[in-house]
Each structure stands twice: as C-alpha cells, then as structure tokens.
Amino acid sequence: MNLARLIRRQLLSLSGVGLMLGALFFAAALTPTLIPRSYLTQGVLAGACFAIGYLAGILWRWLWHYLELPEPSARVRSSANSLVATGCLLVVIVFLRRAAEWQNSIRAVMKMAPVETAHPLKVCAIALITFVVLLVLARLFVLVARFLAARKRRVIPRKIANVIGVFVAGLLFWSIANNLLIRTAFNALDLSFHEFDALLEPERPQPTAPNRTGSPASLVKWKQLGRAGREFVASGPTAAEISAITGRPAQDPVRVYVGLGAGDTAQARARLALDELKRQRGFERATLIVITPTGTGWIDPAAMNAVEHLHHGDVASVAVQYSYLNSPLSLLFQPEYGAEAARALFSEIYGYWTTLPKDRRPKLYLHGLSLGAMNSEKSAELFETIGDPIAGALWSGPPFESRIWRSVTANRNQGSPAWLPEFGDGRFARFMNQNGPTVPPDTPWGPMRVVYLQYASDAITFFAYRDAFRAPAWMTAPRGPDVSPELRWYPVVTMLQLALDMAVATNTPMGFGHVYAPEHYVDAWVAVTDVHNWSADALARLKSHLAAAARKAAEGNSGDDPYTDRGG
C-alpha cells in the first residue's frame, strides 16, 4: 500500500507541460535519419528524447514563475491543457503508426528488405524504462542540490546558495560519472579489447615466406602483430591471385604492420616499421602507402585489395597500431595516441623516402579510414612537404572533427552540396561517393592529389553538435542518393538521432553508412594514383570481382573473415 501511494504521489508530481513537450520530442525521435534502427535502439532514443522534452517543459514552467508572468485561470489552464494533451497524444499515435514506413524509407535507399512493423509497443516500453531511469537520476540530482543549498543558506543569501548547490551537485555527479563509472567501464573495455587483440587465430597460421611480416625472418614477431595486424598481413592477395583477375604478370604486395606490443613508444614502433619495410624492399616498389588504421588497428581490406590489384601487386604498404579500442572509444579516451603514432610513422617513412633518388623511389601516398583518416590528416603538415611533396592521399569516411576535411567542405564552391563538395578547380582535393566524383575525370590535377571517399549516409562524417539548433547543410536539396527523402530536422532530437547513427554506422550493407565498398575504392584509387593502363571493361570486371569477394567474406561466418571488425 505504501508503495502504491508512493508511485501515485510521484505520478501526480509530474509536470503537465513537461509531459506534453516530452511527447512531442518522443514523436520526433521516431522520424528517420541516416541509419535504420532496431526497436531497442529506437526505444532508448525515444525515451531519452522524451526526458529532454520533459526537462524543457520543467524549465519553461520555472522561467514563467521566475519572471512572475500572469497565470491563466484554472478553468482556462485546464481547457488548454486538455486540448494540448489531446493534440500531443494524437501526434504520438500518428508517428508510431508511420514509424515502420519511415524506417523502410531508409532501408529502400540502402536496398534492404522492408520491415513489416516497427514494434511500437516494445518501443514504448523501452522508452518508458529509459525515461524513468533518467527521471530518477534527475530527481536525485535535485535532492542533492537542495541539500547542499540548505547547508549554505545559513551563511549566504538564498539565491546564491541555490546556485552554489546546483554547481557543487553538478561537479559531484560529473566526478562520479567520469571517475567511477566511465573510467571503470573504460578499464574493463580496454582489458577486453587487449585480450581479444592478443588471441592467436588457429585458422590464420604464421607465414613462412621470408618476405612476409611476422615470418621467422621478420623483424616483427607474429604475436606482436596483434589480431588486426595478423589479419592484414594474412588476408592480402598473392601475385597468382592478382594475375588470375588482371591477366597480367604481378608481384606479391608488401604489407608491413607493427602491433602495439612491438614497442613501448610510437617512435619505437615507427622505426621498427621502417626497418621492416626496408628489409622487404618496400622502397623498390612503384607505389608506397602509409596507412593509419582505425582505433582497433583494423585496415579495410576493401581499400588495400583494390589498389594492389590496380597496380598488379607493385605496392608496399606500412601501418602501425596505436590502440586496442574501437574508433569511438579511442577518440573519446585516447585522442592524442592516434595522431602521435601517425605522425611518428610518417616522419620515419618520409624522412627516409626523401633521401632516395627521385627517379628511383616509389610514389608516396597516405590512406586512412574513419579515425585513421583524421589521424592521417594530422600526420603530415603541408609546409614540411612543400619542397618535396608526396603524391597524394585517399581518406575514406573522415570523422566530422577532421581538420582539413572541415576546412575544404566549409570553403566548397557555391552551389555544390555539402555531402559531395567541389573545391576550387579540383586540382588539389576531390570528393567521391557511390556515383564517383562530380569533377570530370579528365580535369587536370596539381602536384598532389587528395580524394575524400564519403557516403551521404555516413553519420560519422556528417554529425555535428550544432545540429542541435541548426539544420545541417547536407539536408538541403538535392540530397545524397542514400539519404531518406522523409528525413526532417528537429531541434536537439536530430542531433541525438545522428549520435545514435554514429554508434551503428557499421551495421549497414556494404556501400552505405560507414561501410565502404571495394568498387568505390577502385574509382578513388584510380583518381589518386593516376591509373591509365586499365580499360573501362577491365575496371568493371575488377569491381565486380572485388565486390563479390568482399560481400561473400563479410556475410560468411569463417574465423578468417577480414571484415569481422570492419570500421574498427
């Protein structure tokens, strides 16, 4: 009985204005953004949005009373509340009925099978649980703030005490969340990823050929490569496999990788990578690619298989691991590690490369996906290489915080869309998506070629904090080919939707979201590395082969699947 009275008292204490605004935020959360959602993620998102709407209603009522604005009569207030509540309820019902249709609008542009239902009852139940949890935490915060303020009122004015109470309570909650919850979770995840990285896969034996990283002759021990490194070294195509597709003589590509356990510092691992690259005669190849991997150390096989086939195996690539965590966690907890490792590796490789005769050294390129793209941008400063520039870079799925990407996008040519910009005359940087570039292929390049491969449905690229209060430029017409025409902007809600989209951006079919397809990498590498000795028909056959092989590997359940940790 006491529990029933407590629940009834808590229900009666809820703000009517807050519930109505919360209902509108809940409804807005059901609308589509970039990535299809499950009922679980949709429920959590809708519950969080309901809580934010409820908070907005609480603040609105507080501000109204604080400004001492006139209160309507009880009769007018009751009638208005009934009308508004009825309207909000109708909006929620209509939006719940359309939720499946909206999710299917995303699935249609991604060529996914439609869903029959969005499971509205499950969504509502999960949203309610989420809201209750957040409400309990909020009320606990209020109790702590009031307790602290009450102790201060004995010596200082009431309003100042209230401000101090809120401030101290905020510091207390942040300290508990950051130092206890977040750090504990981080340490657990770090240990988990570390143990996973150290596992030796029985289906991936140590190479015996002396020209392979991790072999008995290698400077890098097989165990020191880490899971991602062993995957990268073991999954590359052989000369015979390349020749079978191209019909031309080929070489075994050189793949050098140094795991996190191979050196105590980024500089030590970078020097080891240089020594191993020289041991394998990587500088005698026509093309040399310095790769910055994702947070877990993963390197997209779709990217490397494409460029190695295009150049008939006459390619050397080198990478150094800097973290065990996946990209979002690495960006959150170790943002400096990736940039430091990328910088150290580039300095070692570029420093040696500049000592070689220009007519007998490979063309030097940079590459990175996701967090790797952002850190690869930071690895080389333009003023350091302007006297002896590298050949170019291919950066795919660059995160929204990528400095050069943001600058080029912000300064795009007038009239070009934010999701596929044109920059200047196209001599320095070009953007590509599923449909290739907007710049004609015969447009002349400058001495350095930079290509950004990005999909309009990639929230990791197009998320921004300002989406909370301003509609993003990429939403304006015309939209990207993989963006739902039903997508609309709502204050605060859209930003939260896109934040969720980032977390699940690698759960899309290949060629959408944050999962980049090999056939699109082919077009990008053709542009970056200036490939001219392939006919259109030969390129089409190569794309078809790589696409089929990649999709077969990604959909399989074998332990040697190089796409298991895609996105990193």
C-alpha positions as CSV (number, residue, x, y, z in Angstrom):
1,M,0.0,0.0,0.0
2,N,2.8,2.4,0.9
3,L,4.5,1.6,-2.5
4,A,1.2,2.3,-4.3
5,R,0.9,5.6,-2.6
6,L,4.5,6.5,-3.4
7,I,4.0,5.7,-7.1
8,R,0.8,7.7,-7.1
9,R,2.5,10.7,-5.5
10,Q,5.3,10.5,-8.0
11,L,2.9,10.4,-10.9
12,L,0.9,13.4,-9.6
13,S,4.2,15.3,-9.2
14,L,5.0,15.1,-12.9
15,S,4.8,18.3,-14.9
16,G,1.9,18.5,-17.4
17,V,3.9,20.9,-19.6
18,G,6.9,18.6,-19.4
19,L,4.9,15.6,-20.3
20,M,3.4,17.3,-23.4
21,L,6.7,18.6,-24.6
22,G,8.2,15.2,-23.9
23,A,5.5,13.6,-26.0
24,L,6.4,15.8,-29.0
25,F,10.1,15.0,-28.6
26,F,9.3,11.3,-28.3
27,A,7.3,11.6,-31.6
28,A,10.1,13.5,-33.3
29,A,12.6,10.7,-32.3
30,L,10.5,8.2,-34.4
31,T,11.3,10.0,-37.6
32,P,14.1,8.7,-39.9
33,T,17.7,9.9,-40.1
34,L,20.6,8.1,-41.8
35,I,20.7,4.5,-40.4
36,P,17.9,2.0,-39.9
37,R,17.1,1.4,-36.2
38,S,16.0,-1.7,-34.2
39,Y,13.2,-1.4,-31.7
40,L,15.8,-1.5,-28.9
41,T,17.8,1.5,-30.2
42,Q,14.6,3.3,-31.2
43,G,13.1,2.8,-27.7
44,V,16.2,4.1,-25.9
45,L,16.5,7.1,-28.2
46,A,12.8,7.9,-27.9
47,G,13.0,7.6,-24.1
48,A,16.0,9.9,-23.9
49,C,14.3,12.5,-26.2
50,F,11.1,12.3,-24.0
51,A,13.3,13.1,-21.0
52,I,14.8,16.1,-22.7
53,G,11.4,17.3,-23.7
54,Y,10.2,16.9,-20.2
55,L,13.2,18.8,-18.9
56,A,12.4,21.6,-21.4
57,G,8.9,21.8,-20.0
58,I,10.1,22.0,-16.4
59,L,12.5,24.8,-17.3
60,W,9.7,26.6,-19.2
61,R,7.4,26.5,-16.1
62,W,10.3,27.6,-13.9
63,L,11.1,30.5,-16.1
64,W,7.4,31.5,-16.2
65,H,7.2,31.7,-12.5
66,Y,10.6,33.3,-12.1
67,L,9.6,36.1,-14.4
68,E,6.4,36.5,-12.4
69,L,4.3,36.3,-15.6
70,P,0.5,36.2,-15.1
71,E,-1.1,32.8,-14.5
72,P,-4.2,31.9,-16.5
73,S,-7.3,31.0,-14.6
74,A,-7.7,27.4,-13.5
75,R,-10.6,26.9,-16.0
76,V,-8.5,28.3,-18.9
77,R,-5.5,26.3,-17.9
78,S,-7.5,23.1,-17.6
79,S,-9.1,23.5,-21.0
80,A,-5.8,24.5,-22.7
81,N,-4.0,21.5,-21.1
82,S,-6.7,19.1,-22.2
83,L,-6.6,20.4,-25.8
84,V,-2.8,20.4,-26.0
85,A,-2.6,16.9,-24.3
86,T,-5.1,15.5,-26.8
87,G,-3.2,17.0,-29.7
88,C,0.2,15.6,-28.4
89,L,-1.4,12.2,-27.9
90,L,-2.7,12.2,-31.5
91,V,0.7,13.2,-32.8
92,V,2.4,10.3,-30.9
93,I,-0.2,7.8,-32.3
94,V,0.2,9.1,-35.8
95,F,4.0,9.0,-35.6
96,L,4.0,5.5,-34.1
97,R,1.8,4.3,-37.0
98,R,4.3,5.8,-39.5
99,A,7.4,4.6,-37.8
100,A,7.8,1.4,-39.9
101,E,7.1,3.4,-43.1
102,W,9.9,5.9,-42.1
103,Q,12.4,3.1,-41.3
104,N,11.6,1.5,-44.7
105,S,12.3,4.8,-46.4
106,I,15.9,4.4,-45.2
107,R,16.0,0.7,-46.0
108,A,14.8,1.4,-49.5
109,V,17.7,3.7,-50.4
110,M,20.1,1.1,-48.9
111,K,18.5,-1.7,-50.9
112,M,17.5,-3.5,-47.7
113,A,14.4,-5.7,-47.3
114,P,11.5,-3.7,-45.7
115,V,10.2,-4.4,-42.2
116,E,6.6,-5.2,-41.5
117,T,6.4,-3.4,-38.2
118,A,8.4,-1.0,-36.0
119,H,7.2,-2.8,-32.9
120,P,5.5,0.2,-31.4
121,L,4.6,-1.5,-28.1
122,K,8.2,-2.6,-27.5
123,V,9.4,0.9,-28.4
124,C,7.1,2.5,-25.9
125,A,8.0,0.0,-23.1
126,I,11.7,0.6,-23.6
127,A,11.2,4.3,-23.9
128,L,9.3,4.3,-20.6
129,I,12.0,2.4,-18.8
130,T,14.6,4.8,-20.2
131,F,12.6,7.9,-19.1
132,V,12.0,6.5,-15.6
133,V,15.8,5.8,-15.1
134,L,16.7,9.3,-16.3
135,L,13.9,10.9,-14.2
136,V,15.1,9.1,-11.1
137,L,18.7,10.3,-11.7
138,A,17.4,13.9,-12.3
139,R,15.4,13.9,-9.1
140,L,18.3,12.5,-7.1
141,F,20.4,15.4,-8.5
142,V,17.7,17.9,-7.4
143,L,17.7,16.4,-3.9
144,V,21.5,16.6,-3.6
145,A,21.5,20.2,-4.9
146,R,18.8,21.2,-2.4
147,F,20.6,19.5,0.5
148,L,23.8,21.4,-0.4
149,A,22.0,24.7,-0.8
150,A,20.2,24.3,2.5
151,R,23.5,24.0,4.3
152,K,24.9,27.1,2.7
153,R,21.8,29.3,3.4
154,R,22.9,29.6,7.0
155,V,25.8,31.9,5.9
156,I,25.0,33.2,2.5
157,P,21.8,34.6,0.7
158,R,19.3,32.0,-0.5
159,K,19.7,32.5,-4.3
160,I,23.5,32.4,-4.1
161,A,23.2,29.2,-2.0
162,N,20.9,27.7,-4.6
163,V,23.4,28.4,-7.4
164,I,26.3,27.0,-5.4
165,G,24.2,23.9,-4.6
166,V,23.5,23.3,-8.2
167,F,27.1,23.9,-9.2
168,V,28.5,21.6,-6.5
169,A,26.0,18.9,-7.2
170,G,26.9,19.1,-10.9
171,L,30.6,18.7,-10.1
172,L,29.8,15.8,-7.7
173,F,27.7,13.9,-10.3
174,W,30.3,14.6,-13.1
175,S,33.1,13.3,-10.9
176,I,31.2,10.2,-10.0
177,A,30.2,9.5,-13.6
178,N,33.7,10.3,-15.0
179,N,36.0,8.9,-12.4
180,L,33.9,5.9,-11.3
181,L,31.5,4.8,-14.0
182,I,33.2,5.9,-17.2
183,R,36.8,5.0,-16.1
184,T,35.7,1.6,-14.7
185,A,33.9,0.9,-18.0
186,F,36.9,2.1,-19.9
187,N,39.4,-0.1,-18.0
188,A,37.1,-3.1,-18.5
189,L,36.7,-2.4,-22.2
190,D,40.5,-1.8,-22.6
191,L,41.3,-5.1,-20.9
192,S,38.6,-6.9,-23.1
193,F,40.0,-5.4,-26.3
194,H,43.5,-6.1,-25.2
195,E,42.8,-9.8,-24.6
196,F,40.8,-10.0,-27.8
197,D,43.7,-8.4,-29.8
198,A,46.2,-10.9,-28.3
199,L,44.2,-14.0,-29.3
200,L,46.0,-16.2,-31.8
201,E,43.6,-17.4,-34.5
202,P,44.2,-21.1,-35.3
203,E,42.8,-20.6,-38.8
204,R,45.5,-17.9,-39.5
205,P,48.9,-19.6,-39.3
206,Q,52.2,-17.8,-39.2
207,P,53.6,-17.1,-42.6
208,T,56.8,-18.9,-43.5
209,A,57.9,-16.9,-46.6
210,P,60.8,-14.6,-45.5
211,N,59.3,-11.7,-47.4
212,R,56.2,-11.6,-45.1
213,T,55.8,-9.6,-41.9
214,G,55.5,-11.9,-38.9
215,S,57.5,-14.7,-40.6
216,P,60.5,-16.2,-38.8
217,A,62.8,-13.9,-40.8
218,S,60.7,-10.8,-40.0
219,L,61.9,-8.1,-37.5
220,V,58.3,-8.2,-36.1
221,K,57.2,-11.3,-34.2
222,W,53.9,-12.9,-35.3
223,K,52.5,-12.5,-31.8
224,Q,53.4,-8.8,-31.7
225,L,51.3,-8.0,-34.8
226,G,48.0,-8.2,-32.8
227,R,44.8,-9.6,-34.2
228,A,44.3,-6.7,-36.7
229,G,47.9,-6.9,-37.9
230,R,47.8,-10.7,-38.5
231,E,44.5,-10.2,-40.3
232,F,46.0,-7.5,-42.5
233,V,49.2,-9.4,-43.3
234,A,47.5,-12.8,-43.9
235,S,44.5,-11.6,-46.0
236,G,46.2,-9.8,-48.9
237,P,46.1,-11.2,-52.4
238,T,49.0,-13.2,-53.8
239,A,50.7,-12.5,-57.2
240,A,48.9,-15.5,-58.7
241,E,45.5,-14.4,-57.4
242,I,46.1,-10.9,-58.9
243,S,47.2,-12.3,-62.2
244,A,44.2,-14.5,-62.4
245,I,42.0,-11.4,-62.4
246,T,44.1,-9.0,-64.3
247,G,45.6,-11.4,-66.9
248,R,49.0,-9.7,-66.5
249,P,52.2,-10.5,-64.6
250,A,52.0,-9.5,-61.0
251,Q,54.0,-9.3,-57.7
252,D,53.2,-10.3,-54.2
253,P,52.3,-7.0,-52.5
254,V,54.4,-5.9,-49.5
255,R,52.4,-5.4,-46.3
256,V,54.2,-4.2,-43.2
257,Y,52.4,-3.9,-39.9
258,V,53.7,-3.3,-36.4
259,G,51.4,-4.1,-33.4
260,L,51.1,-2.1,-30.2
261,G,53.1,-4.7,-28.3
262,A,56.1,-4.5,-30.5
263,G,57.4,-1.2,-29.0
264,D,56.9,0.9,-25.9
265,T,56.5,4.2,-27.8
266,A,55.1,5.3,-31.1
267,Q,58.6,6.3,-32.2
268,A,60.0,2.9,-31.5
269,R,57.2,1.2,-33.4
270,A,57.6,3.6,-36.3
271,R,61.4,2.9,-36.5
272,L,60.7,-0.8,-36.4
273,A,58.1,-0.4,-39.3
274,L,60.7,1.5,-41.3
275,D,63.4,-1.2,-40.8
276,E,60.9,-4.0,-41.7
277,L,59.8,-2.1,-44.8
278,K,63.4,-1.7,-45.9
279,R,64.1,-5.4,-45.2
280,Q,61.2,-6.3,-47.5
281,R,62.5,-3.8,-50.1
282,G,59.3,-1.8,-50.0
283,F,61.0,1.3,-51.3
284,E,61.7,-0.6,-54.5
285,R,58.0,-0.8,-55.3
286,A,56.3,1.7,-57.6
287,T,53.7,2.7,-55.0
288,L,54.2,3.1,-51.3
289,I,51.2,3.8,-49.0
290,V,51.4,4.9,-45.4
291,I,48.3,3.7,-43.6
292,T,46.8,5.0,-40.4
293,P,44.5,2.2,-39.1
294,T,41.2,2.6,-37.2
295,G,41.1,2.6,-33.4
296,T,41.4,-1.2,-33.1
297,G,44.2,-1.3,-35.6
298,W,41.9,-2.6,-38.4
299,I,42.7,-1.8,-42.0
300,D,39.9,-2.0,-44.6
301,P,40.7,-4.9,-46.9
302,A,38.4,-3.4,-49.5
303,A,40.8,-0.4,-49.8
304,M,44.0,-2.3,-50.0
305,N,42.8,-5.2,-52.2
306,A,41.6,-2.6,-54.7
307,V,44.9,-0.7,-55.0
308,E,47.0,-3.8,-55.0
309,H,45.0,-5.2,-58.0
310,L,45.1,-1.9,-59.8
311,H,48.9,-1.8,-59.6
312,H,49.4,-5.5,-60.2
313,G,50.9,-6.1,-56.8
314,D,53.6,-3.5,-57.3
315,V,52.6,-1.9,-54.0
316,A,54.1,-1.6,-50.5
317,S,52.0,-0.5,-47.5
318,V,53.0,0.1,-43.9
319,A,51.0,0.7,-40.8
320,V,51.5,1.0,-37.0
321,Q,48.9,0.2,-34.4
322,Y,48.2,2.8,-31.7
323,S,45.2,1.5,-29.7
324,Y,43.1,-1.6,-28.8
325,L,39.9,0.3,-28.6
326,N,37.4,0.8,-31.4
327,S,37.4,4.2,-33.0
328,P,34.6,6.0,-31.0
329,L,36.2,4.8,-27.7
330,S,39.7,5.6,-28.8
331,L,38.6,9.1,-29.9
332,L,36.9,9.7,-26.6
333,F,39.7,8.4,-24.2
334,Q,42.9,8.4,-26.3
335,P,42.5,11.2,-28.8
336,E,46.2,12.0,-28.8
337,Y,47.5,8.5,-29.4
338,G,46.4,8.1,-33.0
339,A,47.8,11.4,-34.1
340,E,51.1,10.8,-32.3
341,A,51.5,7.3,-33.9
342,A,50.5,8.6,-37.4
343,R,53.0,11.5,-37.1
344,A,55.8,9.2,-35.9
345,L,55.3,6.8,-38.8
346,F,55.1,9.4,-41.5
347,S,58.2,11.2,-40.1
348,E,60.2,8.0,-40.3
349,I,59.0,6.9,-43.8
350,Y,59.0,10.4,-45.3
351,G,62.4,11.2,-43.8
352,Y,64.0,8.1,-45.4
353,W,62.0,8.5,-48.7
354,T,63.4,12.0,-49.2
355,T,67.0,10.6,-49.2
356,L,66.3,8.4,-52.2
357,P,66.9,9.5,-55.8
358,K,63.6,10.9,-57.1
359,D,63.7,8.8,-60.2
360,R,64.2,5.5,-58.2
361,R,61.8,5.9,-55.4
362,P,58.1,5.0,-55.1
363,K,55.2,7.4,-55.3
364,L,54.2,8.1,-51.7
365,Y,50.6,8.2,-50.6
366,L,48.6,8.4,-47.3
367,H,45.5,6.4,-46.5
368,G,43.1,6.1,-43.6
369,L,39.5,5.1,-42.8
370,S,37.4,6.7,-40.1
371,L,39.6,7.7,-37.1
372,G,42.5,6.6,-39.3
373,A,41.6,9.3,-41.9
374,M,41.5,12.0,-39.2
375,N,44.8,11.0,-37.8
376,S,46.4,10.5,-41.2
377,E,45.4,14.1,-42.0
378,K,47.4,15.2,-38.9
379,S,50.5,13.1,-39.8
380,A,51.9,15.5,-42.4
381,E,52.0,19.3,-42.4
382,L,51.9,20.9,-45.8
383,F,54.7,23.3,-45.0
384,E,57.0,20.4,-44.2
385,T,56.4,18.6,-47.5
386,I,56.0,21.5,-49.9
387,G,59.7,21.3,-51.0
388,D,59.3,17.5,-51.8
389,P,55.6,16.8,-51.8
390,I,54.0,13.4,-51.5
391,A,51.9,12.1,-54.4
392,G,48.5,12.3,-52.6
393,A,46.1,10.8,-50.1
394,L,42.9,8.8,-50.0
395,W,40.8,9.4,-46.9
396,S,37.6,7.5,-46.5
397,G,34.8,8.2,-44.1
398,P,36.6,11.1,-42.4
399,P,35.1,11.9,-38.9
400,F,33.3,15.2,-38.6
401,E,36.2,16.6,-36.5
402,S,38.8,16.1,-39.3
403,R,40.5,19.4,-39.7
404,I,41.4,19.5,-43.4
405,W,38.1,17.9,-44.4
406,R,36.1,20.5,-42.4
407,S,38.1,23.4,-44.0
408,V,37.7,22.1,-47.5
409,T,34.0,21.4,-47.0
410,A,33.3,24.8,-45.5
411,N,35.0,26.5,-48.4
412,R,33.4,24.5,-51.1
413,N,32.3,26.0,-54.4
414,Q,29.0,27.8,-54.2
415,G,26.1,25.6,-55.2
416,S,27.9,22.3,-54.6
417,P,26.2,20.1,-52.0
418,A,27.8,19.6,-48.6
419,W,27.6,15.8,-49.0
420,L,29.7,15.9,-52.2
421,P,31.5,19.3,-52.4
422,E,33.5,20.7,-55.2
423,F,36.6,22.6,-54.1
424,G,38.2,25.2,-56.3
425,D,39.2,23.9,-59.7
426,G,39.6,20.4,-58.4
427,R,43.4,20.4,-58.8
428,F,44.1,19.7,-55.1
429,A,41.1,17.9,-53.5
430,R,38.1,16.0,-54.8
431,F,35.2,14.2,-53.2
432,M,33.7,10.9,-54.3
433,N,30.7,8.7,-53.3
434,Q,28.9,5.7,-54.8
435,N,28.4,7.5,-58.1
436,G,32.0,8.7,-58.4
437,P,33.2,12.4,-58.4
438,T,31.3,15.4,-59.6
439,V,34.5,16.7,-61.3
440,P,35.1,15.2,-64.8
441,P,37.9,12.6,-64.7
442,D,39.9,14.4,-67.4
443,T,40.1,17.6,-65.2
444,P,43.9,18.2,-64.6
445,W,45.4,17.6,-61.2
446,G,48.0,19.6,-59.3
447,P,51.3,18.0,-58.0
448,M,49.4,16.4,-55.0
449,R,46.1,14.5,-55.3
450,V,43.7,14.3,-52.3
451,V,40.5,12.3,-52.6
452,Y,37.8,12.0,-49.9
453,L,35.6,9.0,-50.3
454,Q,32.4,9.5,-48.3
455,Y,28.8,8.4,-48.3
456,A,25.9,10.9,-47.6
457,S,24.5,8.3,-45.1
458,D,27.7,8.2,-43.0
459,A,26.8,9.9,-39.7
460,I,30.5,9.6,-38.5
461,T,31.3,12.1,-41.3
462,F,28.2,14.3,-41.1
463,F,27.4,14.5,-37.4
464,A,27.9,18.0,-35.8
465,Y,27.0,19.3,-32.4
466,R,25.4,22.4,-34.0
467,D,22.8,20.1,-35.4
468,A,21.0,20.6,-32.1
469,F,20.0,24.1,-33.0
470,R,20.5,24.4,-36.8
471,A,19.6,22.2,-39.7
472,P,22.8,20.8,-41.4
473,A,23.6,21.9,-44.9
474,W,23.6,18.3,-46.2
475,M,19.9,18.1,-45.6
476,T,19.0,20.7,-48.2
477,A,18.0,19.6,-51.6
478,P,19.4,17.9,-53.6
479,R,20.1,15.2,-51.1
480,G,22.6,12.3,-51.3
481,P,21.4,9.1,-53.1
482,D,21.5,7.1,-49.9
483,V,19.5,9.6,-47.7
484,S,15.8,9.1,-47.0
485,P,13.6,11.7,-48.6
486,E,11.5,11.5,-45.4
487,L,14.3,12.9,-43.2
488,R,13.4,16.1,-41.4
489,W,15.3,18.3,-38.9
490,Y,14.0,18.8,-35.3
491,P,15.9,20.8,-32.7
492,V,18.0,18.7,-30.3
493,V,16.3,15.5,-31.5
494,T,18.1,15.3,-34.8
495,M,21.5,15.7,-33.1
496,L,20.7,12.8,-30.8
497,Q,19.5,10.7,-33.7
498,L,22.7,11.3,-35.6
499,A,24.8,10.5,-32.5
500,L,23.0,7.1,-32.3
501,D,23.6,6.7,-36.1
502,M,27.3,7.1,-35.5
503,A,27.2,4.2,-33.0
504,V,25.6,1.8,-35.5
505,A,27.1,3.2,-38.7
506,T,29.0,0.0,-39.5
507,N,25.8,-2.1,-39.3
508,T,24.7,-1.1,-42.8
509,P,25.1,-3.1,-46.1
510,M,28.4,-2.6,-47.8
511,G,28.3,0.7,-49.8
512,F,26.3,2.6,-47.3
513,G,26.8,4.2,-43.9
514,H,30.4,3.7,-42.7
515,V,31.0,0.5,-44.7
516,Y,32.9,1.4,-47.8
517,A,32.7,-0.9,-50.8
518,P,35.7,-2.1,-52.9
519,E,34.2,-1.0,-56.2
520,H,34.1,2.6,-54.9
521,Y,37.6,2.3,-53.6
522,V,38.6,1.3,-57.2
523,D,37.4,4.6,-58.6
524,A,39.0,6.5,-55.8
525,W,42.4,4.8,-56.2
526,V,42.3,5.3,-60.0
527,A,41.9,9.0,-59.4
528,V,44.5,9.3,-56.6
529,T,47.2,7.1,-58.1
530,D,46.7,8.2,-61.7
531,V,45.9,4.8,-63.2
532,H,45.7,4.8,-67.0
533,N,46.6,1.3,-68.2
534,W,43.1,-0.2,-67.5
535,S,40.2,-0.2,-69.9
536,A,36.7,0.6,-68.8
537,D,35.7,-3.1,-69.3
538,A,38.7,-4.3,-67.3
539,L,37.9,-1.9,-64.4
540,A,34.2,-3.1,-64.5
541,R,35.4,-6.7,-64.2
542,L,37.7,-5.9,-61.3
543,K,35.0,-4.0,-59.5
544,S,32.6,-6.9,-59.9
545,H,35.2,-9.5,-58.7
546,L,36.2,-7.4,-55.6
547,A,32.6,-6.6,-54.7
548,A,31.5,-10.2,-54.9
549,A,34.5,-11.4,-52.9
550,A,34.1,-8.7,-50.2
551,R,30.4,-9.4,-49.8
552,K,30.9,-13.1,-49.6
553,A,33.6,-12.6,-46.9
554,A,31.5,-10.1,-44.9
555,E,28.5,-12.4,-44.9
556,G,30.4,-15.5,-44.0
557,N,31.0,-17.0,-40.6
558,S,34.5,-18.2,-41.1
559,G,37.1,-17.2,-38.4
560,D,39.4,-15.7,-41.1
561,D,36.9,-13.1,-42.3
562,P,38.9,-9.8,-42.6
563,Y,35.6,-7.8,-42.4
564,T,34.7,-9.1,-38.9
565,D,35.9,-5.9,-37.2
566,R,35.0,-3.6,-40.1
567,G,35.0,0.1,-39.1
568,G,37.3,-0.6,-36.2
